[in-house]
Each structure stands twice: as structure tokens, then as C-alpha cells.
């Protein structure tokens, strides 16, 4: 019989903790309205030292500050790695809930696990990240809970950690410890973001249809050393700063001639209060009627990126 831990996701926009999808590990995958549970690939019984199973066990019970890496989708090669290497999860705390759930207590249901994950993991994650968690920032909080078999054996720990997740929930590797990173939700220049309907999707190859290409990042903190600036003030300064990096990235290309438009980001007050100051500078294209985004194919650095027109609207005969 397999022995696993489960990823627990909550997608409640009213909290400052975002518990997001980690990936489809070995075992049952249970999609719910507000959570997704993932089996952790740790088997019962003894494991040979140094074996993949032994490495998975070690990863499962890693102390605070440990970084974990695996290959989606099954996570069978999950292991601890140096945080300087690309990784998908960073442990922020291991919380014991035995005082609330004694030896003979029934395991919490999914809704209760949701509450426990938010209550137990948010404070530790905020402390680990320097005191505050940016709810719209680079990192999200996730929790690993014991399975029914582990619970029956007396495991009462909630394993908490931070990770970076794309809009779809797919995890994005990052390098360096999260504890010393800026939480600003920025991307590397040259990253293209997919267009899903009129929603911004995951990073994709720029040869594929996409919504935006990231042409650089700028820091609004220098322009606004005091309190939170209005969105209008941010936008005005971002347009000015992004124009410089856009010119450098594109080699001074005439964006209008390519039917492209610059789109600078702004920051929410919660992000500003958490210390985030950096934003993405993006290039995209508008639909002819200006009602939304048009998909772009190829990089803005190319001779002529292709802006795809929307399909014609059918009319009755």
C-alpha cells in the first residue's frame, strides 16, 4: 500500500495566502471547487539509503529552508536540492497540530484542512519572507498534509512552503532562496505569456500565439520613495521608464508600425505594503475594435511579429 502526503490548495481571494496547484503527483487527484489534493509519492516501509524512495522520504520531512525539486507530472524523482539550483518548493515551516487533534481524533475533512493550511502556514511564510507576504507577488503558499495512512500512524504535521505558480497552477522553477528575494511578480525579459480567451496564461514559446512579451522590468521605488502612489501616478511613471527598456530591448523598433502597443504594469497597495516595487514592461496588440487583446506570433525582436485578426463574426442569412 502506498503512503502519501497531499498538496492542499485554497483559492480564496479574500485571504493573503494563495495555496496553489503543485502538479499531478502519483496517486489520486481530486479536483474540488476550492481545492486540489495531490498525492505525495512516499511509500510505506523501509527504503534503501540513497534510493529514490529514500530521497523522497527525506524531502517529505525536510526542515525549514530546504528546497525541493522534481520532474512533473509524477514527482517520482522528488529530492532536496541546493536552493541556488532551480527548484519548485521551499519549506517555510513544519507545524504540529497534535494539540488540536489527539491520537484518536478523526482526520480533518477537506474544508477543515483548508482552514488549517491558511491559519498555520501564512504566519510562518510571512516571517520566512521577511515579515510580510505579497498576496499578488511572486510566491504562493502551499501545504502538504498527511494521508489517511500517515494520520492513522500518528502523523500530525502540516508541511508548509512557498512556490511560484503560473496562472494555470503549473509550478515555475526559481533559483535562490525565497527568503532573500524580492516578491515582485516579474518575469525575465524575453518571456511570452499565452492568451487564453482574453485571460493571460502561462509562459509560452514566443513562436506560439501569445498576449504579451516581457521586454524588461523597472523599479518604481526610486520614483516613489514614500507611501503608495496612485495607479495613475504609477502608470505615468511606468510609461516613462518602460519606454527606455522597450527601446533597448527592441533596438528602437517602431511598435506602431508593427501594430504593437506597450503595456506597463502597476502595483496594488497590498503589494506595495509588502515591499514589492518592481513591475514588468510588456508589449502586446489590441483587437481592431479595441475591445481586447489580439494574439501575437513571434518575438517583437523579429522582423515582423504576426498579429492575428479575430475570426469574422457570422451573420444569419
C-alpha positions in Angstrom: 0.0 0.0 0.0 1.3 3.4 -0.8 1.8 6.1 1.9 1.4 9.6 0.6 1.0 13.2 1.7 -1.3 15.6 -0.1 -1.0 19.0 -1.6 -3.8 21.3 -0.4 -4.9 24.3 -2.4 -7.2 27.2 -1.5 -8.0 29.9 -4.0 -9.7 32.4 -1.7 -9.0 35.9 -3.0 -10.0 37.4 0.4 -7.0 36.0 2.2 -3.4 37.0 1.8 -2.4 33.4 1.4 -2.7 31.7 -2.0 -2.5 28.0 -1.9 -2.0 26.8 -5.5 -1.8 23.7 -7.6 1.6 21.9 -7.4 1.3 19.3 -10.1 -0.2 15.8 -10.6 1.8 13.5 -8.4 1.5 9.7 -8.2 -1.9 8.7 -6.8 -5.4 10.1 -6.7 -6.0 13.6 -8.0 -9.2 15.1 -6.6 -10.4 18.3 -8.2 -12.7 20.3 -6.0 -14.4 23.7 -6.2 -11.9 25.4 -3.8 -9.0 22.9 -3.5 -7.0 20.3 -5.3 -5.3 17.5 -3.5 -2.2 15.8 -4.7 -0.7 12.5 -3.5 2.9 12.8 -2.3 5.0 9.9 -3.7 6.2 8.4 -0.4 5.7 4.7 0.1 5.3 2.7 3.4 8.1 0.5 4.8 11.8 0.9 4.8 13.8 2.4 2.0 17.3 1.6 0.8 19.6 4.5 1.8 20.2 6.7 -1.2 17.4 5.2 -3.3 14.8 7.4 -5.0 12.3 6.4 -2.2 14.8 7.4 0.5 15.3 10.7 -1.2 11.6 11.3 -1.4 11.2 10.5 2.3 13.9 12.9 3.2 12.2 15.6 1.1 8.9 15.0 2.7 10.3 15.7 6.2 12.7 18.5 5.2 13.4 21.2 7.7 12.6 24.9 7.2 14.8 26.4 4.5 15.0 23.2 2.4 14.4 23.4 -1.3 12.7 20.6 -3.2 12.8 19.7 -6.9 11.0 17.1 -9.0 10.0 16.4 -12.6 6.3 16.8 -13.4 3.9 15.2 -13.6 4.5 12.3 -11.2 7.2 13.7 -8.9 8.8 10.2 -8.6 12.3 11.8 -8.6 11.5 14.3 -5.8 14.5 15.3 -3.8 16.2 18.0 -1.8 18.5 20.4 -3.8 20.7 23.3 -3.0 18.5 26.4 -3.1 20.8 28.0 -5.6 19.6 25.4 -8.1 16.2 25.6 -9.8 13.5 24.2 -7.5 9.7 24.1 -7.2 9.1 24.3 -3.5 10.8 25.8 -0.5 9.9 24.7 3.1 8.9 27.5 5.4 7.7 25.6 8.5 6.6 22.3 9.8 3.6 22.8 12.1 2.4 20.3 14.7 -1.4 20.2 15.1 -1.4 17.3 17.7 -2.7 19.7 20.4 -5.9 20.1 18.4 -6.1 16.6 17.0 -5.2 13.9 19.5 -4.2 10.3 19.0 -7.7 9.1 18.3 -9.0 12.1 16.5 -10.5 11.8 13.1 -8.7 13.4 10.3 -10.0 16.8 9.2 -12.2 17.0 6.1 -11.1 19.0 3.1 -12.8 22.2 4.3 -11.1 22.0 7.7 -7.7 21.3 6.0 -8.2 24.4 4.0 -8.7 26.4 7.2 -5.8 24.8 8.9 -3.5 25.4 5.9 -4.3 29.1 5.8 -4.1 29.6 9.6 -1.0 27.5 10.2 1.1 28.3 7.1 0.5 32.0 6.5 2.3 33.4 9.5 5.4 31.2 9.0 5.6 32.0 5.3 5.3 35.8 6.0 8.0 35.5 8.7 10.2 33.5 6.3 9.8 36.1 3.6 10.9 38.9 5.8 7.8 39.8 7.7 5.1 40.2 5.0 3.6 38.1 2.2 2.7 39.9 -1.1 -0.7 38.3 -2.0 -0.2 39.3 -5.6 3.5 38.6 -5.6 6.0 36.1 -7.0 5.4 33.5 -4.3 2.3 31.5 -3.2 1.9 29.4 -0.1 1.2 25.7 -0.2 0.7 23.0 2.4 1.5 19.3 2.4 -0.8 17.2 4.7 -0.5 13.6 5.9 -2.6 11.0 4.1 -5.1 8.8 5.9 -2.4 6.1 6.5 0.1 8.6 7.9 -2.7 10.1 10.0 -3.6 6.7 11.4 0.1 6.2 12.3 0.1 9.4 14.3 1.5 12.0 11.8 0.1 15.4 12.9 2.4 17.7 10.9 1.4 20.2 8.3 4.4 20.8 6.0 4.2 24.5 4.8 6.2 26.1 1.9 6.3 28.7 -0.8 6.4 28.2 -4.6 5.9 30.1 -7.8 2.8 29.2 -9.8 1.7 30.2 -13.3 -2.0 31.3 -13.9 -2.9 27.7 -14.7 -1.4 26.5 -11.4 1.6 24.9 -13.1 4.7 25.4 -11.0 7.5 27.6 -12.3 11.1 26.8 -11.1 13.0 29.5 -9.5 16.6 29.8 -8.2 17.9 31.2 -5.0 16.2 31.1 -1.6 12.8 32.9 -1.5 13.7 34.3 1.9 16.1 36.8 0.2 14.2 37.5 -3.0 12.1 40.5 -4.0 8.5 39.3 -4.0 7.6 41.5 -7.1 5.8 39.3 -9.6 8.1 40.0 -12.6 9.3 37.8 -15.4 12.6 37.5 -17.2 12.8 39.8 -20.4 12.0 37.7 -23.4 9.2 35.7 -21.6 6.0 35.5 -23.6 2.7 34.9 -21.8 -0.1 33.0 -23.5 -3.5 34.4 -24.4 -6.4 32.1 -23.2 -9.6 33.7 -24.5 -9.0 37.2 -23.1 -7.1 35.9 -20.0 -3.4 36.0 -19.5 -2.0 32.4 -19.5 1.3 30.7 -18.6 4.7 31.5 -20.1 5.0 30.0 -23.6 7.4 30.0 -26.5 7.2 33.3 -28.4 6.7 31.4 -31.6 3.3 30.4 -30.2 0.3 32.8 -30.2 0.6 34.9 -27.1 -0.8 38.0 -25.3 2.4 39.8 -24.2 6.1 39.7 -24.5 8.1 40.9 -21.5 10.6 43.5 -22.7 12.1 44.4 -19.3 11.4 45.3 -15.7 11.6 48.7 -13.9 11.7 49.7 -10.2 9.0 52.2 -9.1 10.6 52.6 -5.7 13.1 55.2 -6.8 10.4 57.4 -8.3 8.1 56.9 -5.3 10.3 56.7 -2.1 7.3 57.4 0.2 3.9 55.9 0.5 1.7 54.1 -2.0 1.4 56.1 -5.2 -1.9 56.3 -7.1 -2.4 54.0 -10.0 -2.5 57.0 -12.3 0.9 58.2 -10.9 2.3 54.7 -11.3 1.1 54.4 -14.9 2.5 57.7 -15.9 6.0 56.9 -14.4 5.9 53.3 -15.7 5.2 54.6 -19.3 8.3 56.8 -19.0 10.6 54.2 -17.5 9.3 51.3 -19.7 9.9 53.4 -22.9 13.6 53.2 -22.2 13.8 49.5 -21.6 11.5 48.8 -24.6 13.7 50.8 -26.9 16.8 48.9 -25.7 15.1 45.5 -26.0 13.6 46.1 -29.5 16.5 48.1 -30.9 14.3 51.1 -31.3 11.7 49.3 -33.4 8.6 51.2 -34.4 5.9 49.4 -32.4 3.0 51.2 -34.1 4.2 50.1 -37.5 4.2 46.5 -36.2 0.7 47.1 -34.7 2.0 46.6 -31.2 1.3 48.6 -28.0 3.3 48.9 -24.8 1.6 47.8 -21.6 3.3 48.7 -18.3 2.1 47.1 -15.1 1.2 48.7 -11.8 1.2 47.6 -8.2 -1.7 47.1 -5.8 -1.5 48.6 -2.3 -1.1 45.2 -0.7 2.0 44.5 -2.8 3.4 47.9 -2.0 2.9 47.4 1.7 4.7 44.0 1.4 7.8 45.8 -0.1 7.3 45.0 -3.8 8.4 47.8 -6.1 9.2 46.2 -9.5 6.9 45.8 -12.5 7.0 44.2 -15.9 7.2 46.2 -19.1 5.2 44.4 -21.8 4.3 44.6 -25.4 1.0 43.4 -26.8 -1.5 44.1 -29.5 -5.1 45.3 -29.4 -8.0 43.9 -31.4 -9.0 46.2 -34.3 -12.1 47.4 -32.3 -10.0 48.0 -29.2 -12.1 45.6 -27.1 -9.4 43.3 -26.0 -6.0 41.7 -26.8 -5.1 40.2 -30.2 -2.8 37.1 -30.2 0.8 37.8 -31.4 3.1 35.2 -33.0 6.9 35.5 -32.9 9.0 37.9 -30.9 8.8 41.7 -31.1 12.6 41.4 -31.9 11.8 39.7 -35.1 11.4 41.4 -38.5 7.7 41.3 -38.3 5.7 39.7 -35.5 2.3 38.5 -36.7 -0.8 39.9 -35.1 -3.7 37.5 -35.7 -7.0 39.2 -36.5 -10.1 37.8 -34.8 -12.3 35.4 -36.8 -15.2 37.1 -38.7 -18.5 37.2 -37.0 -21.1 35.0 -38.7 -24.4 36.5 -39.5 -27.7 34.9 -40.3 -28.9 34.6 -43.9 
